[in-house]
């Protein structure tokens, strides 16, 4: 295959008035990145004529508007952070200062003083794992800190160095092209740590329960086939007896309490297995771990009640939403806070949480759009609430919405739709300081009355009827 190139254009009249340069012909064109040479831990400065995309005022054409005069971009790593400060130079051109700092507290305080010496007002950094947190917390009191999604501010491929990354972030911030992520205030951050830790412990409790079930299956003990809760009062008494050496199915079955005593014949058959000392040791260890997790979860929940006291009113309002209990309300407050001013609309909040439909349209064709990856802790709590308020209930607007969506979109998408509706309701409850008012199961039919009539007429016409609508007397 032969590739032909267009002849090179004549040189412009003012060579120094344009920011691009011509070299060997290329198949692709890209904006050249900032050309900066730096040595770590040594302060460097360079007055350079930045490209038009970086805010330089040139005779060749209009430049992008500069929004922030004194800013800094940070390239964050585990052990180091590279900072690039962009400030006005003495001749009117932009001046860059690049320097590398460590990530210890003393080094970060030195970074803060260094930025303050240049009169920096805004600082932007990538959300790199958890390494951004100590840097953000040290600088947030002195500067306006912007935490950016790394995928949205990536540099041109093939030109990646720490210095170029921080300079690129600084240039984007200079022109207001960095969209900050939501970082809640300190009280909400502390709540978030507690609720997420509790959720992790509850998940570990579930995994340990599954391990217990695997050991029982290996020993031929079919207790879970008869008892609905293996770790209930009756099940726990039987497991303790097994670990202590009791093997007689009649003696073990006689430990049943309450309604489980009606299943004594089935219990005797289920408890006749091959429970060896090996299984007794494993079960004893698993039960001890479960007891420890129960104790830690209880202690953590008690501490959460104390920390959540200033937000008791908000918890009570969210608890009025069908399907949302006290624990779910705590997760909502810990993840989104109580100040809804950070989200312009309920739609912005739903998009941030990853609970709104994706937008996938090209050439006039709309394709199926998946929900984006949002806050998995918030999404998980709302999905559980939607299962309780939508699928396990037969009354209310949430249950009606689940049935409406489930008919043509399926169970999973219907649950996500209910979770979206719950999040929108929570947004307005926190914004308006009010409680949830049930609109009724016919809310969506009343809201879209004309659509409901049209659908009913179409259904009858497909059955061979001619429909004439007349208002009732």
Secondary structure, DSSP 4 states (H G I P E B T S, - for coil): -----PPPPPPPS-GGG-S----S--SS--PPPP-----TTS-EEEE----GGGT--BTTBPPPPP--SSEEEEEE-SSEEEEEEEEE-TTSSEEEEEEEEESSHHHHHHHHHHHHHTT--EEEEE--TTTHHHHHHHHTTTSEEEEE-GGGSPPPTT---HHHHHHHHHHHHHTT--PBPP---HHHHHHHHHHHHHHHHHHHHHHHHHHHHHHHHHTT--GGGT-S-TTSHHHHHHHHHHHTT---HHHHHTT--GGGGGGHHHHHHHT-S---HHHHHHHHHHHHHHHHHHHHHHHHHHHHHHHGGGGHHHHHHHTTSTT--HHHHHHHHHHH-S-GGGSSSHHHHHHHHT-S----EETTEEPP-PPP---HHHHHHHHHHHIIIIIS-SSSHHHHHHHHHHHHH-HHHHHHHHHHHHHHHHHHHHHHT-------TTHHHHHTHHHHHHHHHHHHHHTT---------
